[in-house]
Amino acid sequence: MAWWPFRRRRAQTSGAGNAGAATRMVQGRRFAAGVPYVLPKDMQEVNRLDFQHFMLRQVRRGNFEAPVRGPHDVLDVGTGTGRWAMEMALTWPNSHIVGLDVVPPPIEAGATQQNIKPANYSFVAGNILEGLPFNDASFDYAHQRMLVGALPRDRWPGVVQELLRVTRPGGWIELVEAGEARGGGPALEQLNEWGLSAAANRGIDVSMGAKIGSLLQHGGAVNVAAHEVLIPLGKRGGRVGLMMEANYFSALENIRPLILNLGLTDEATHTATLAQARREVAQRRCGVTYYVAIGQHP
């Protein structure tokens, strides 16, 4: 039996049953089925997410900002590759770390000598849009990162309420989201516009990432603090800028299947625009804004 005997029955909603490993193919890429998430769930995206994790850890000089020290129970919602959760399990060896996502991370298929699961880390299949499968006040710290591409605009208040519900009084919630690139030219703006249109088709508003602080406040969290992190994009930003460029353009390529599937453009035009955007980034000072917000359960 897993260590969380307090698991509650999943709320029965119209979307119930989607929280598993079901996937579908779109333009040759594998996506999670039955959820609004706009990016693939395949090894190419796994590699990008891991790369993004290492970049963010370097830029932020750590994996978290909430004032927590050795919490007993930690939840990572939208755990993705499980990288953050497993690193926190090693950082806090006496804590129980749970990663939750609609699709299991690759390590669940079998650990290797280079990628061993920490004993205090566990994965739970689940979808926060269907309600978290845990009792009230189950965790000291709830972490959620990069789900702006998975959460429809009108579901955000409920998501924050669900995070607060499973967090213990005095416990902390930390949200991290990304925004758009700034300072680019027409080609980069066009790529962003296609991506925004593809997301909007699923009810997703990427600008919600900038509102995570106010969402925590309106949801009832106290001691809320929020700030922006502007990461340089391109070689003018040095090593971090090159890392951001690799991550950002990989994300643009990974959302292309949905853009093409919706008929927003054709493959040749998208490829040419992507190449022009790379030239723009090489010639300009560009950046990508990330947003961080923490709040405490009263």
N, C-alpha and C positions, 0 to 999 in steps of 0.2 A: 504493500500500500504506500502511496506517496505520502509525503510529510504533511499535506494540507487536508486534514480530516474535516475541515470547516467548509469544504466545497459545497456550494448551493446548487439547486436545480436551475438549469438555464431557463431564462424567461422565454416563453413561447411567443414568438413574433412571426410576422409574415415572412421574415428573412431567415428563420431558423433552419438549420441544416447546412448552411453554407460554410460553417467553420470547420473545414477539414482540408484535405489535400487535393480537392477537385480542381482541375485546371482545364483551360481550353487554348487552342492555337489561334493566333491572330497574325497574319502576314509572316508566318514562320517563327514567331516567338510565343513562348508559353506564358499565359496570364492566369491568375487565380479566377475561378469561375464564380459567378453570383455575387461579386462584390464590386464596388465602384472604383477600386484602386487602378490608377492609370499607368503604372509601370509593370513590367514583366516580373514573373517569378521563375527565373531560370538562372543558370550558372553565370551567364554574362552579367546579369543584374546583381547576382550575389557578389561577384568580384568588384563591381562598382561600389556597392554598399560597404564592403569591407574597406576599400580604398578611401571612401568618404569618411568612414569612422576614424581611420588613422589620421586623416587630414584634420578633422574636427578636434581630435584629441590633442594634436600638436598646437593648433591655433588657440584652443581654450586652455591649454596647459593642464589637462586633466579630463576626466570623464563626467564630472558632475559639478554643480555649483551650489546645490541646496546644502544647508548647514547640518548635514547628517554625519554621524560618526558610528560606524559599526551597527547599523540598524539590524533588528532581528529578522524581519521579513521584508523583502524587496520585490516589487513587480515591475517588469519591463514590458509595456504594452506596445505591440507592433515591433516585436524583437527582431524581425528580419532574419539576418544571418546568425543571430545569437551572440555576435561578437561582444557587444557592450555588456550583456548580461553575464557572459562567461568571464570577462575581465573583472567585473565587479565581484563575482564569486571568488576569484583569486585575491582581490583586494580585501574583501571581508570574508575570510574563511569560516568565521563563526556565524555568518548570516545565511538565511535561506533565500536564494534568488530564483524567481520564476520568470521565464520568458513566455510571452503569449503572442500568437500570431495565427492567421488563417491557414498558413502553409508552414509545415515544420521546417526548421533550418536544416542545412545539409548534414550537420553533425548527427542529427537524429537517424540518418541512414546507416550510421556506423562510425565509431571513432577510429582514428588512425594514431600512429605513434606521434605524429606531428600535431594532432588536433584532438586531445583527450578532454572529455567533459569533466569539469570539476564535480566532486561528489555532492557539493551543496547547490548545484544548479539543476533545475528541472524545466522542461518545456510542457506547456499546456496549449492545446489547440483551442482557439476561441476568437470571437469577433466582438469587439467592444460595441459595435452597432447593434448587437443582439443582447447586450448585457454581459458583464464580466461574471464568470462562473465561480465567484467567491462570496463568502458572507460579508456583511458589513464589518468595517474596522479590522480587516485582515492583515494590512501591511503598514509598516512604518514609513515607507518611502515608495512612491509610485512614479515611474519615469516613462515618458512617452516622447518619441523623437521621429520626426519626418513622416507624419501621417497626414499632412495637409493634402496630399494627393490621393488620400483614401477616404476622407471624411466629407460628405456633402455639407454644404454651408449650413443648412438648417439643423444639422445633427450635432454641431459643436457644443451648444449649451448642455445637451443631454450627455455628451461624452465627458465633459468636465464634471457634471454631477455624479456620473458613475465612478470617475476617478476619486472624487471626494468621498463617495459612499464606502469604497473599499479601503480608504486610508484611515488610520486610527487618529483619534484626537491628539493634536500635537505633532502628527506626522506631516511629511512634506510631499508635495507634488512638483515635478519639474517637467516642463514642456520645452522642446527645441524644434523649431521649424525653419524652413528656408524660404526666401523670397526670390524675386527675379534678378537677372543681371542688370547692372546699371552702367551707363557710359558707352554702350555699344552703338553701332550704326544701324542702317536700315535692315540689313540681313539678319542681325541678331534680334532686332525687334520683330521681324517677321516670324522667325522661329518661335519666339516667345508667344506671339499672337496665336500661331497654330496650336501650341501647347495649351494655352489658356482656353481656346475654343474646344479642344478635345476634352479637357477637364470639365468645362461648363456643360458639355453634353451629358456628363454623369452627375451633374448637380454640384460640382466641386468648384470652389472659389479659392484660388491660390492666395489671394490677398488676406485670407483669414489667418495666415501665419503671423502677420504683423499685429494681430489682435489678441494673442494668447494671454497677455498680461491682463487686459480688461475682461477677458472671458473668465479668468480665475477670480478676479474681484467680484464680478457680477454673480459668479457661481457660489459665492460665500466664503472663499478662502481669505485668510488674513495674512498680514505680513508679506504681501505680494510685492515682488520686485521684478522688473523686466528691463531688458536692454537689447540693443542691436550689436551684432558683430559683422563688420564689413570686411570680407575676405577678398583680397585682390584676385583678379582674373586675368591670366596671361603672364608672359615672361617678364613684363615690367614689374610684376609683383614678386620676383625672385622664385625661390623653391616652392613656397606656399602658393604663389600665383600659378605656377605650372601644375601643381597638384589640383588646384581648383579648376583650371582649364580642362584637365583630363577628366575630372569628375563631371563638370557641367556639360561638356560636349558628349560624354557618354550617356548622360541622362537624356539629352536632346535626341540622340540616336535611338535610345531605348523606347522613347514615347512615339517614335515615328510610325510603328505599326498601327497604332490607333488613329493617328493623323491621316494615314493613307486609307485606312479602312472606312473612315468617315467621309472620304472624298474631299478633304480640305485642300489638298494639292496632289501632285503626282510625284513619283519617286525621283525622276530626273530633276525636277524643280527643287525638291527638298534637298537632294544631294548637292546641287549647285549653290543653293542658299547656305547650306552648312559650310561649304568650303569658303564662301565669301565672308561668312561670320567669323571664321577662324582668322582670316586676313584682317578683319576689323579689330579683333581682339589683340592681334600682334602690333597694331599701329596706335592703339588708344590705351588710356588708363581706365580700365574697367574693374568692376567688383561685383560681388554677389553678397546680398545681405542675409544674415541668419538672425533669428530671433530666439531669445532665451527668456523664460519666465519661471519663477518659483513662487509657490504659495503654500501656506500652512493650514491644515485642517483645524478649525477653532476648537 
